[in-house]
Structure formats: structure tokens, C-alpha cells
Amino acid sequence: MANGMKAIFYIFSFKRMNEKLLKYLIYIAGIIGLYAFFAVRILPMFNLVLIEDRHPDYFEFTKYGELYYFSQIKHFREELPFPKGKYRLSEKQSSAQDADIIAFGDSFFDFNRQKTVAERLHDTLDVAVHAVNAWFPYSYFYHIGYEKADPKVIIFEVVERNIPFRFKQPHTRTLTLNPPEPHVGFRGMGNKVKKFIFPENDEELYSVMLKGSYLTEWLYTNIATFKFDALGYISSRTPVYDLDQFGYPVLFYDLTVNDSYTSFYYEHTDEMIDTYCDNITDLANKLKKDFNLDMLFLPIPNKYTLYYDKIDPDADYDNFLPRLYNEMEKRNIKYVNVYDDFARSDRQLFYGTDTHWNKNGVDIAVERLLEHLSENPSLSGKVRLSLLLNN
């Protein structure tokens, strides 16, 4: 009887202990969940738990290439030069109205693991350069209230994979990825509250916390590496990769190797090329007419376009960029051809585990840009003199 009572006592004690443990685990989970909710909305709280800080103006504010972080497989760790302050956020940055040259582009022009093109032009020529990290120049100048003045040059850079998206339709004043929101009155306050409660990239930020926090990074990386070694599994964002042929690990972005119209493997028809070039021409005419800006178009080849033959020797490039060049010439659009220089180069032009170019790629682009700028009649006397002295 006594033993039976003891057994019942132990059962109830164990049950109460389990209930207490479960209660504490629920409390801990609740605290973690509440912290995560606020952390993805408040940057200092977000970075407090991360091994590597993130910053909204420095997407490359990491130790390794951006493509590595999709899966975090150890074999693809490529330590890159640490980024410095961005030119467009520095004291060197000129206003658009006061600039001699405007450098307008996507992440390639804003990628600052080395000096950006805008900073190189500023330092080389000692002239005012305005850098913009955006997609649609016509709407940008309209929304900032740019006043038509003396002619000046705008260098418009677009990476190859983005050209079909950027120019599938004409550029308008309202064409923008992020339309401006009102920041005054109740509506403006409501928009701010809405963005705080429902941030657009909250799922991405939760994923960053899961992969990169002090508590989980080691476990996540080791599991990802084991899955790759044992099962050949890698993130669908980087389905094509190489660990042997280049002498360094290489990852390729899914948008350049899938079946979408941004991909190397997509067969762009002549009609598509015509549409893109018609809209490039339309943009150049609008910038000239409304803002007195002479556009110099700079398409940057995809990394896979240059190195596909090492990965897929049987593949054929549809000559997207050369065909684009040919049609732009017919329309008298000023452009910079770096594809031929990149294709001939025996240097590494892109970081292996990142989508972006390195200093070697920037060197070629700056050299070609200086050549084209020296032939442009829209430059001020000061810029012309600087170009003359540098030649």
C-alpha cells in the first residue's frame, strides 16, 4: 500500500514537473517570438542577435558573398573585401542639380566592396558626380523636381538580367518599384504604422535571424553542409554551382539560369529585342527633352553569360547583348560595350559567390566610360578639361 502511494505521488510529482517545464518552455517561446516580432522592425534589436550585422543601406554588409547566404554551405564561403561607406551617402555625393555627371544604376553601381563607378569618376576627374541606386530614371527626376538646366550626361547602368524587365514597357513618370507615399497628415501616419506592423520583407528578415543568429548559425550551417555533402542539396536560389574549375567556389543566381526571361537559357526573339530597344530609345528621348540629360547606356553582362561554357559546354548564348548593341546602333543610342572586353579578359571579373563584379570588372567599365565621355559634347568645360588632363 505504501509503495502504491509512493508511486502515485511520484506520478503526480512528475506530471506537475512536466507541466511546470512545459509552462516555462511556452514562456521562453513567447519571449523569443515577441523579440523576433520587434527585432525585424527595429534594426538595433535585429543586429543584437546576429553574428553579422545587417544594414538597410548596405545589403553587402556581410563577410561572404550574397549568394552564399541562401544556403550557407561551408564549401562556398568566400571571404570578400569588407565594404566601406557608400559614395551616395558620403560627403563626396553631389546633388543631382549641381552634378557634372549623374551615375544612375542598380546594385552594380552601388556595390561597394571596392570603389564604385561614381566614386572612381569623382576621384579621377575631380568633378561633381551624383549617384543614384534606383531603376527608373525618368520617374526619379520627375519626383525629385529636377529642373532642366545646361546639358549633362547620365550614365544609366543595367545588368543584363534586368533589361527585359526594365524595358518591357515605356518609362513614364509613375513607373517605379516603390511609389512615393504621403508622409504628412493622418494618411502618412497610417502608412508608417502599417509598414511597421506589416513590413514588406518580414519573412526574409525572419529567415536571416534563423540562419544568422548566435543561437542558430552554427547548427544551420552544419545541417546545410551535411545535406549538400550527403544528398547534393543546395538552395533553389543558386541551383548551378562549381567547386573545381575556377580555382575558387562559384555560385550562379537562379534568375540567370532558370527558364524565366531573365535567364541565359531564354530565347529572346527579335521582336523582344526591338521592344527593349524602342523603349530604351524612348527613355533617352524623354530624358533629353524634359531634363536636358544625355543618356549613356551601360549594360553589364551576367556572370553566367561569361562563364557558361565551363558549366554547360553544349549551351549556346542567344547573343542577347550583341543583338541589343546592334539595334541600339541603328537607333543612334549611345552605349558602352563592356561585353567584348569582359569576354576577352583572362582576369576574374566577378566574385565567385556573389552576383556582382569585382575591382577588375569596374576597372574595365571605368576605362570604357572615360573614352565615351571624352567624345560627348554635353559635358561641361570643367569635365572636358579633366578628361583631357587624364588622357
C-alpha positions as CSV (number, residue, x, y, z in Angstrom):
1,M,0.0,0.0,0.0
2,A,2.8,2.4,0.9
3,N,4.6,1.6,-2.3
4,G,1.5,2.2,-4.2
5,M,1.0,5.6,-2.6
6,K,4.6,6.5,-3.3
7,A,4.2,5.5,-7.0
8,I,1.1,7.7,-7.2
9,F,3.0,10.5,-5.5
10,Y,5.9,10.2,-8.0
11,I,3.5,10.1,-10.9
12,F,1.7,13.3,-9.8
13,S,5.0,15.0,-9.0
14,F,6.4,14.0,-12.4
15,K,3.3,15.3,-14.1
16,R,3.4,18.6,-12.2
17,M,7.1,18.9,-13.0
18,N,6.4,18.3,-16.7
19,E,3.5,20.8,-16.6
20,K,5.9,23.3,-15.0
21,L,8.6,22.7,-17.5
22,L,6.1,23.0,-20.4
23,K,4.9,26.3,-18.9
24,Y,8.4,27.6,-18.8
25,L,9.1,26.5,-22.4
26,I,5.9,28.2,-23.5
27,Y,7.1,31.4,-21.7
28,I,10.5,31.2,-23.3
29,A,9.0,30.6,-26.8
30,G,6.7,33.5,-26.3
31,I,9.5,35.8,-25.3
32,I,11.6,34.7,-28.3
33,G,8.6,35.2,-30.6
34,L,7.9,38.6,-29.2
35,Y,11.5,39.6,-29.5
36,A,11.6,38.4,-33.1
37,F,8.5,40.3,-33.9
38,F,10.0,43.6,-32.8
39,A,13.6,42.8,-34.0
40,V,12.6,42.6,-37.7
41,R,11.1,46.1,-37.3
42,I,13.8,47.7,-35.1
43,L,17.3,47.4,-36.5
44,P,19.4,47.6,-33.3
45,M,17.3,44.7,-31.8
46,F,17.7,42.8,-35.1
47,N,21.5,43.2,-35.2
48,L,21.9,42.4,-31.5
49,V,21.3,38.7,-32.0
50,L,23.2,38.4,-35.3
51,I,26.8,37.3,-35.8
52,E,27.0,39.6,-38.8
53,D,25.1,42.9,-38.7
54,R,22.7,43.9,-41.4
55,H,22.0,47.5,-42.6
56,P,19.3,48.7,-44.9
57,D,21.7,50.9,-46.9
58,Y,24.4,48.2,-47.1
59,F,23.0,45.0,-48.5
60,E,26.6,43.7,-48.9
61,F,27.4,44.4,-45.3
62,T,28.5,40.8,-44.8
63,K,31.6,38.7,-44.6
64,Y,30.9,36.5,-47.6
65,G,29.2,36.8,-51.0
66,E,25.5,37.4,-51.1
67,L,24.7,34.1,-52.8
68,Y,26.4,32.1,-50.0
69,Y,23.7,33.2,-47.6
70,F,20.9,31.5,-49.5
71,S,22.2,28.1,-48.2
72,Q,25.2,28.8,-46.0
73,I,27.1,25.7,-47.2
74,K,30.7,25.9,-45.8
75,H,32.3,24.9,-49.1
76,F,31.0,28.2,-50.7
77,R,32.5,30.5,-48.1
78,E,34.4,33.2,-50.0
79,E,35.6,36.0,-47.8
80,L,35.2,39.2,-49.7
81,P,36.7,42.7,-49.1
82,F,34.7,44.4,-46.4
83,P,32.6,47.2,-47.7
84,K,33.3,50.8,-46.9
85,G,30.9,53.8,-46.7
86,K,28.8,54.2,-49.8
87,Y,29.6,57.1,-52.1
88,R,26.0,58.2,-52.4
89,L,25.8,58.5,-48.6
90,S,29.2,60.3,-48.3
91,E,30.2,64.0,-48.4
92,K,31.5,63.5,-51.9
93,Q,28.0,63.0,-53.2
94,S,26.7,66.0,-55.2
95,S,23.1,66.9,-55.6
96,A,21.5,65.9,-59.0
97,Q,21.0,69.6,-59.8
98,D,24.7,70.5,-59.2
99,A,26.3,67.4,-60.6
100,D,28.5,67.4,-63.7
101,I,27.8,63.7,-64.2
102,I,25.0,61.5,-63.0
103,A,25.7,57.8,-62.3
104,F,22.3,56.1,-62.3
105,G,22.1,52.3,-61.8
106,D,21.2,49.2,-60.0
107,S,23.2,47.3,-57.4
108,F,26.3,47.0,-59.6
109,F,26.7,50.8,-59.4
110,D,26.1,50.7,-55.7
111,F,28.2,47.7,-54.8
112,N,31.0,49.0,-52.6
113,R,33.3,46.1,-51.8
114,Q,35.5,48.3,-54.0
115,K,35.2,51.9,-55.1
116,T,32.0,52.4,-57.1
117,V,32.0,53.7,-60.6
118,A,30.6,57.1,-59.3
119,E,33.4,57.4,-56.8
120,R,36.0,56.5,-59.4
121,L,34.7,59.1,-61.8
122,H,34.6,61.7,-59.0
123,D,38.2,60.9,-57.8
124,T,39.7,60.6,-61.3
125,L,38.1,63.7,-62.9
126,D,37.7,65.8,-59.7
127,V,34.2,66.7,-60.8
128,A,30.8,66.6,-59.1
129,V,29.0,63.2,-59.5
130,H,25.6,62.4,-58.3
131,A,25.0,58.6,-57.7
132,V,21.5,57.0,-57.6
133,N,20.7,53.5,-56.7
134,A,17.3,53.1,-58.5
135,W,15.6,51.5,-61.5
136,F,13.7,54.2,-63.4
137,P,15.5,57.5,-64.1
138,Y,12.6,59.3,-65.8
139,S,10.3,59.0,-62.8
140,Y,13.1,59.6,-60.4
141,F,14.0,63.0,-61.9
142,Y,10.3,63.9,-62.1
143,H,9.7,63.1,-58.4
144,I,12.7,65.0,-57.1
145,G,11.7,68.1,-59.0
146,Y,14.8,68.2,-61.2
147,E,14.9,71.4,-63.1
148,K,16.0,71.4,-66.7
149,A,19.4,73.2,-67.0
150,D,22.6,73.0,-69.1
151,P,23.1,69.7,-70.7
152,K,24.8,66.9,-68.7
153,V,25.4,63.2,-69.1
154,I,23.5,60.5,-67.2
155,I,25.2,57.1,-67.2
156,F,22.5,54.5,-67.0
157,E,23.7,51.1,-65.9
158,V,21.6,48.0,-66.0
159,V,22.7,44.4,-65.5
160,E,21.8,42.1,-68.4
161,R,19.2,40.1,-66.4
162,N,17.2,43.2,-65.6
163,I,17.0,44.6,-69.1
164,P,13.9,42.6,-70.1
165,F,12.1,43.8,-67.0
166,R,13.2,47.4,-67.2
167,F,12.3,47.9,-70.8
168,K,9.3,45.7,-71.5
169,Q,7.3,48.9,-71.4
170,P,8.0,52.6,-71.9
171,H,9.3,54.6,-68.9
172,T,6.7,57.0,-67.5
173,R,6.6,59.5,-64.7
174,T,4.8,56.9,-62.5
175,L,6.8,53.8,-63.4
176,T,8.6,52.9,-60.2
177,L,9.1,49.9,-57.9
178,N,8.4,52.0,-54.8
179,P,5.9,54.7,-55.5
180,P,6.2,57.6,-53.1
181,E,3.9,57.5,-50.1
182,P,2.4,60.6,-48.4
183,H,4.3,61.4,-45.2
184,V,2.0,64.1,-43.8
185,G,-1.3,64.0,-42.0
186,F,-3.3,61.0,-40.8
187,R,-2.7,59.1,-44.1
188,G,1.0,59.4,-43.8
189,M,1.0,58.3,-40.2
190,G,-1.2,55.4,-41.1
191,N,1.2,54.3,-43.8
192,K,4.1,54.4,-41.3
193,V,2.1,52.3,-38.7
194,K,1.1,49.8,-41.5
195,K,4.7,49.4,-42.6
196,F,5.8,48.8,-39.0
197,I,3.2,46.2,-38.3
198,F,3.4,44.6,-41.8
199,P,6.9,45.2,-43.1
200,E,7.3,44.1,-46.8
201,N,10.4,41.9,-46.2
202,D,9.5,40.4,-42.8
203,E,9.7,36.8,-44.0
204,E,13.2,37.5,-45.4
205,L,14.3,39.1,-42.1
206,Y,12.9,36.2,-40.1
207,S,15.0,33.9,-42.3
208,V,18.1,35.9,-41.7
209,M,17.6,35.7,-38.0
210,L,17.1,31.9,-38.2
211,K,20.2,31.4,-40.4
212,G,22.5,34.0,-38.7
213,S,21.8,34.4,-35.0
214,Y,24.3,33.4,-32.3
215,L,22.0,30.6,-31.3
216,T,21.3,29.0,-34.6
217,E,24.0,29.9,-37.2
218,W,26.4,27.0,-36.3
219,L,23.6,24.4,-36.3
220,Y,22.0,25.8,-39.6
221,T,25.4,25.9,-41.4
222,N,26.4,22.3,-40.4
223,I,23.0,20.9,-41.4
224,A,23.1,22.7,-44.7
225,T,26.6,21.4,-45.4
226,F,25.7,17.9,-44.4
227,K,22.6,18.0,-46.7
228,F,24.9,19.1,-49.6
229,D,27.6,16.5,-49.0
230,A,25.2,13.6,-48.4
231,L,22.3,14.5,-50.7
232,G,23.7,17.1,-53.1
233,Y,21.0,19.6,-51.8
234,I,21.5,23.3,-52.4
235,S,19.2,26.3,-52.3
236,S,16.9,26.7,-55.3
237,R,18.2,30.3,-55.4
238,T,21.7,29.0,-56.5
239,P,20.9,25.8,-58.4
240,V,24.1,26.0,-60.6
241,Y,27.5,25.9,-58.9
242,D,31.1,24.8,-59.2
243,L,33.8,23.9,-56.7
244,D,36.6,22.8,-59.1
245,Q,37.1,24.5,-62.4
246,F,37.6,28.1,-61.4
247,G,40.1,27.7,-58.5
248,Y,37.5,29.2,-56.2
249,P,33.9,28.4,-55.3
250,V,31.3,29.7,-57.7
251,L,27.5,30.1,-57.3
252,F,25.1,31.3,-60.0
253,Y,21.9,33.2,-59.3
254,D,18.7,31.4,-60.2
255,L,17.4,34.3,-62.3
256,T,20.2,33.8,-64.7
257,V,20.0,30.0,-65.1
258,N,16.3,29.2,-64.9
259,D,13.6,29.3,-67.6
260,S,12.5,32.9,-67.0
261,Y,13.0,35.7,-69.5
262,T,15.9,37.0,-67.3
263,S,17.8,33.8,-67.9
264,F,20.7,32.9,-70.1
265,Y,18.7,30.0,-71.5
266,Y,15.7,32.0,-72.5
267,E,15.5,32.5,-76.3
268,H,14.8,36.2,-76.8
269,T,13.1,36.8,-80.1
270,D,14.0,39.6,-82.4
271,E,10.6,41.2,-81.6
272,M,11.6,41.3,-77.9
273,I,14.9,42.9,-78.7
274,D,13.1,45.5,-80.8
275,T,10.7,46.3,-78.0
276,Y,13.5,46.7,-75.5
277,C,15.5,49.0,-77.8
278,D,12.4,51.0,-78.7
279,N,11.8,51.7,-75.0
280,I,15.5,52.5,-74.4
281,T,15.3,55.0,-77.2
282,D,12.0,56.4,-75.9
283,L,13.7,56.9,-72.4
284,A,16.7,58.6,-73.9
285,N,14.5,61.0,-75.8
286,K,12.4,61.8,-72.8
287,L,15.4,62.4,-70.6
288,K,16.8,64.8,-73.2
289,K,13.6,66.6,-73.9
290,D,12.3,67.1,-70.3
291,F,15.6,67.3,-68.4
292,N,18.3,68.0,-70.9
293,L,20.1,64.8,-69.9
294,D,22.1,62.9,-72.5
295,M,21.9,59.2,-71.7
296,L,24.9,56.9,-72.0
297,F,23.6,53.3,-71.6
298,L,25.8,50.8,-69.9
299,P,24.6,47.1,-69.9
300,I,26.6,44.8,-67.6
301,P,26.8,41.1,-68.7
302,N,25.5,38.5,-66.3
303,K,28.3,36.4,-64.7
304,Y,26.8,33.2,-66.2
305,T,26.9,34.8,-69.7
306,L,30.7,35.0,-69.4
307,Y,31.3,31.6,-67.8
308,Y,28.5,29.3,-69.1
309,D,30.9,27.3,-71.3
310,K,32.7,25.9,-68.3
311,I,29.4,24.8,-66.7
312,D,27.4,23.8,-69.8
313,P,29.7,23.4,-72.8
314,D,26.8,22.4,-75.1
315,A,24.8,25.5,-74.4
316,D,24.5,28.4,-76.9
317,Y,24.3,32.0,-76.0
318,D,21.5,33.8,-77.9
319,N,23.8,36.8,-78.2
320,F,21.3,38.9,-76.2
321,L,23.8,41.8,-75.6
322,P,25.4,41.9,-79.1
323,R,22.0,41.9,-80.7
324,L,21.0,44.7,-78.3
325,Y,24.1,46.7,-79.3
326,N,23.3,46.2,-83.0
327,E,19.7,47.5,-82.6
328,M,20.8,50.5,-80.4
329,E,23.3,51.5,-83.1
330,K,20.5,51.5,-85.7
331,R,18.6,53.9,-83.3
332,N,21.7,56.1,-82.6
333,I,21.6,55.3,-78.9
334,K,24.9,56.0,-77.1
335,Y,26.0,52.8,-75.2
336,V,29.1,51.3,-73.7
337,N,30.1,47.8,-74.8
338,V,31.9,46.1,-72.0
339,Y,30.7,42.6,-73.0
340,D,33.5,42.2,-75.6
341,D,36.2,43.3,-73.1
342,F,34.8,41.1,-70.4
343,A,34.6,38.1,-72.7
344,R,38.3,38.5,-73.8
345,S,39.6,39.1,-70.3
346,D,41.5,36.3,-68.5
347,R,41.1,38.0,-65.2
348,Q,38.4,37.2,-62.6
349,L,35.8,39.9,-63.1
350,F,33.1,38.7,-60.7
351,Y,33.2,37.4,-57.1
352,G,32.6,33.7,-57.1
353,T,29.8,33.6,-54.6
354,D,28.3,36.9,-55.4
355,T,26.3,38.2,-58.4
356,H,28.4,41.4,-58.6
357,W,31.6,42.4,-60.3
358,N,34.9,43.0,-58.5
359,K,37.5,45.7,-59.0
360,N,38.7,44.2,-62.3
361,G,35.3,44.5,-63.8
362,V,34.9,48.0,-62.5
363,D,38.4,48.9,-64.0
364,I,37.2,47.9,-67.5
365,A,33.9,49.8,-67.2
366,V,35.6,53.0,-66.0
367,E,38.2,52.8,-68.7
368,R,35.5,52.5,-71.4
369,L,33.3,55.2,-69.8
370,L,36.2,57.7,-69.8
371,E,36.7,57.0,-73.5
372,H,33.0,57.6,-74.3
373,L,32.8,60.7,-72.0
374,S,35.7,62.3,-73.8
375,E,33.6,62.2,-77.0
376,N,30.4,63.6,-75.5
377,P,29.6,67.2,-76.4
378,S,27.2,67.6,-73.5
379,L,29.9,67.8,-70.9
380,S,30.9,71.0,-69.2
381,G,34.2,72.7,-69.9
382,K,35.4,71.6,-66.5
383,V,34.8,67.9,-67.2
384,R,36.3,68.2,-70.7
385,L,39.5,69.7,-69.2
386,S,39.6,66.9,-66.6
387,L,39.3,64.3,-69.2
388,L,41.9,65.9,-71.3
389,L,44.4,66.0,-68.4
390,N,43.6,62.3,-67.6
391,N,44.3,61.3,-71.1
